[in-house]
């Protein structure tokens, strides 16, 4: 049985429209909410999902969940400005704190990415990421450094 996610708020685009990854590497299921400089996404851990072994996903994958949430925020902002969604790169993660070593099949996760600074000239930004269980328990958190070049094919900015 597929775990249930809360429905997204009306008007939010599908996650695939914001994150420039094709299946199966688009790991998020839905946009739950978006505000200025932040996004909340959701996903349900499934037995047939990428990285799932023996009914669980290692908490190390949470860094990618947070990075894809940051990408979804950048994609939303690009769409709001009438621009194309562009690829970006996870440069690093500082202080990745996990409060459980695994995400288990059937668990529903809420992932939040909040911009702390950046995305001005140079394309570099810092975001704080959090992963919570459906009941609000904090499962993991980190500060992510991300880079979004103007020309992803070369990795250069203007």
Phi, psi and omega in degrees: 000135182282127177298147183269132172258149173296147180293147176291156176296149179304139174095348179279139179286164175295146182303325181296340177279348185248331184253120184279056175234142175269157175299145005269008185273355168280101192275341182275154180260322190202159169267126179263324180193154177220140174221181178298119177070017176208158177214149173236124180241171179219155173205152175250130179285123183240150180301325182266008181281159176301144176074001180274122176227134179054037175078017180206159178241132178299140182298342177300334179291342178303330177299319179291324176300316179293318180297320178290329174294319175298320178296320179296322176297314178297320178297318178298314181296320177299314179298323179296333180265005180076018181259165178283150173287129183242152174292155174223179185227137171280118182271322181186168177226129179252140175051059176284105182257124177247144182248000169203144187282347185222152165254127188261148177307136182095342178287140175252127183248145171246128182243134180237138174233124182236122180291127176264323179194164170101196186068020170276212176301136179105339174075009181262140179216153172248134178227145173265127179248145177222145172237127179238151171285166180301333180273006176094354178296135176284124181256327181196156175202156181194165168255125182255140169255124181233153182227129178233098181287155176295324180239087185300333181294337179248345184078015184254153170259171185310000000 
